[in-house]
Amino acid sequence: MKASELDKKFDDNQEEVLDYFDISKIKMLNEEPTRVYIDFPSWMVDSLDREAKHIGVSRQAVIKMWLAEKLQSLNSQAEVI
């Protein structure tokens, strides 16, 4: 399957795209996770839940994904300076 076909299936929410990956060989990059407790206002939780439902993942996954993207962006900017 071409990447563009997989992207379309994901974007159109046609089916579970993880079925196309061998997740038994996934390697965690940073051993043990560290638990962090954060309080969010209810409007933010509602927005996170809507986004999570839209892309078919958990609220926690959305938060992790967005934080990772932001941190990578900041790290990339720091390397340029």
TORTIDO-362727 format. One record per residue (C-alpha): residue number from 1; residue in three letters; chain; x, y, z. Coordinates in Angstrom, 3 decimals, m for minus. Example, Ala and Ser with C-alpha at 12.3 -4.5 7.8 and 13.67 -1.06 7.14 Angstrom:
// residues 2
@pos = 1, code = ala, unit = A, east = 12.300, north = m4.500, up = 7.800
@pos = 2, code = ser, unit = A, east = 13.670, north = m1.060, up = 7.140
This chain:
// residues 81
@pos = 1, code = met, unit = A, east = 0.000, north = 0.000, up = 0.000
@pos = 2, code = lys, unit = A, east = 1.271, north = 3.454, up = m0.843
@pos = 3, code = ala, unit = A, east = 1.725, north = 5.998, up = 1.936
@pos = 4, code = ser, unit = A, east = m0.822, north = 8.262, up = 0.248
@pos = 5, code = glu, unit = A, east = m3.428, north = 5.474, up = 0.396
@pos = 6, code = leu, unit = A, east = m2.716, north = 4.913, up = 4.083
@pos = 7, code = asp, unit = A, east = m2.952, north = 8.665, up = 4.717
@pos = 8, code = lys, unit = A, east = m6.333, north = 8.771, up = 2.982
@pos = 9, code = lys, unit = A, east = m7.657, north = 5.844, up = 5.037
@pos = 10, code = phe, unit = A, east = m6.508, north = 7.604, up = 8.197
@pos = 11, code = asp, unit = A, east = m7.864, north = 11.008, up = 7.182
@pos = 12, code = asp, unit = A, east = m11.205, north = 9.563, up = 6.077
@pos = 13, code = asn, unit = A, east = m11.402, north = 7.400, up = 9.217
@pos = 14, code = gln, unit = A, east = m12.235, north = 4.445, up = 6.950
@pos = 15, code = glu, unit = A, east = m10.591, north = 1.802, up = 9.104
@pos = 16, code = glu, unit = A, east = m8.030, north = 1.215, up = 11.825
@pos = 17, code = val, unit = A, east = m4.690, north = 2.032, up = 10.182
@pos = 18, code = leu, unit = A, east = m2.639, north = 0.412, up = 12.957
@pos = 19, code = asp, unit = A, east = m3.643, north = m2.926, up = 11.429
@pos = 20, code = tyr, unit = A, east = m1.123, north = m2.141, up = 8.669
@pos = 21, code = phe, unit = A, east = 1.808, north = m1.919, up = 11.095
@pos = 22, code = asp, unit = A, east = 3.726, north = m4.569, up = 13.017
@pos = 23, code = ile, unit = A, east = 3.378, north = m3.034, up = 16.453
@pos = 24, code = ser, unit = A, east = 5.098, north = m5.994, up = 18.123
@pos = 25, code = lys, unit = A, east = 8.446, north = m4.468, up = 17.148
@pos = 26, code = ile, unit = A, east = 7.831, north = m0.935, up = 18.349
@pos = 27, code = lys, unit = A, east = 10.657, north = 0.345, up = 20.518
@pos = 28, code = met, unit = A, east = 10.064, north = 2.855, up = 23.261
@pos = 29, code = leu, unit = A, east = 12.627, north = 5.616, up = 23.074
@pos = 30, code = asn, unit = A, east = 12.640, north = 6.721, up = 26.698
@pos = 31, code = glu, unit = A, east = 12.331, north = 3.737, up = 29.021
@pos = 32, code = glu, unit = A, east = 9.964, north = 4.493, up = 31.882
@pos = 33, code = pro, unit = A, east = 7.413, north = 7.280, up = 31.564
@pos = 34, code = thr, unit = A, east = 7.219, north = 9.864, up = 34.316
@pos = 35, code = arg, unit = A, east = 3.713, north = 10.550, up = 35.593
@pos = 36, code = val, unit = A, east = 2.711, north = 14.214, up = 35.617
@pos = 37, code = tyr, unit = A, east = m0.548, north = 15.616, up = 36.959
@pos = 38, code = ile, unit = A, east = m1.928, north = 18.696, up = 35.226
@pos = 39, code = asp, unit = A, east = m5.155, north = 20.571, up = 35.883
@pos = 40, code = phe, unit = A, east = m6.942, north = 21.875, up = 32.787
@pos = 41, code = pro, unit = A, east = m9.983, north = 24.139, up = 32.579
@pos = 42, code = ser, unit = A, east = m13.113, north = 22.284, up = 31.456
@pos = 43, code = trp, unit = A, east = m13.246, north = 24.069, up = 28.077
@pos = 44, code = met, unit = A, east = m9.753, north = 22.752, up = 27.327
@pos = 45, code = val, unit = A, east = m10.668, north = 19.196, up = 28.316
@pos = 46, code = asp, unit = A, east = m13.761, north = 19.418, up = 26.090
@pos = 47, code = ser, unit = A, east = m11.628, north = 20.613, up = 23.169
@pos = 48, code = leu, unit = A, east = m9.069, north = 17.866, up = 23.737
@pos = 49, code = asp, unit = A, east = m11.835, north = 15.261, up = 23.875
@pos = 50, code = arg, unit = A, east = m13.351, north = 16.511, up = 20.604
@pos = 51, code = glu, unit = A, east = m9.971, north = 16.334, up = 18.876
@pos = 52, code = ala, unit = A, east = m9.276, north = 12.888, up = 20.339
@pos = 53, code = lys, unit = A, east = m12.621, north = 11.605, up = 19.078
@pos = 54, code = his, unit = A, east = m12.035, north = 13.211, up = 15.673
@pos = 55, code = ile, unit = A, east = m8.718, north = 11.435, up = 15.126
@pos = 56, code = gly, unit = A, east = m9.658, north = 8.267, up = 17.011
@pos = 57, code = val, unit = A, east = m7.180, north = 8.344, up = 19.872
@pos = 58, code = ser, unit = A, east = m7.265, north = 9.032, up = 23.610
@pos = 59, code = arg, unit = A, east = m7.096, north = 12.475, up = 25.184
@pos = 60, code = gln, unit = A, east = m3.692, north = 11.538, up = 26.584
@pos = 61, code = ala, unit = A, east = m2.434, north = 10.652, up = 23.099
@pos = 62, code = val, unit = A, east = m3.529, north = 14.055, up = 21.768
@pos = 63, code = ile, unit = A, east = m1.734, north = 15.843, up = 24.591
@pos = 64, code = lys, unit = A, east = 1.448, north = 13.799, up = 24.098
@pos = 65, code = met, unit = A, east = 1.381, north = 14.299, up = 20.342
@pos = 66, code = trp, unit = A, east = 0.889, north = 18.071, up = 20.567
@pos = 67, code = leu, unit = A, east = 3.516, north = 18.491, up = 23.265
@pos = 68, code = ala, unit = A, east = 6.007, north = 16.404, up = 21.279
@pos = 69, code = glu, unit = A, east = 5.359, north = 18.487, up = 18.151
@pos = 70, code = lys, unit = A, east = 5.858, north = 21.728, up = 20.068
@pos = 71, code = leu, unit = A, east = 9.022, north = 20.516, up = 21.783
@pos = 72, code = gln, unit = A, east = 10.477, north = 19.278, up = 18.489
@pos = 73, code = ser, unit = A, east = 9.687, north = 22.643, up = 16.943
@pos = 74, code = leu, unit = A, east = 11.382, north = 24.476, up = 19.797
@pos = 75, code = asn, unit = A, east = 14.419, north = 22.181, up = 19.591
@pos = 76, code = ser, unit = A, east = 14.662, north = 22.770, up = 15.843
@pos = 77, code = gln, unit = A, east = 14.504, north = 26.526, up = 16.356
@pos = 78, code = ala, unit = A, east = 17.174, north = 26.364, up = 19.058
@pos = 79, code = glu, unit = A, east = 19.518, north = 24.504, up = 16.697
@pos = 80, code = val, unit = A, east = 19.194, north = 27.285, up = 14.115
@pos = 81, code = ile, unit = A, east = 20.056, north = 30.061, up = 16.566
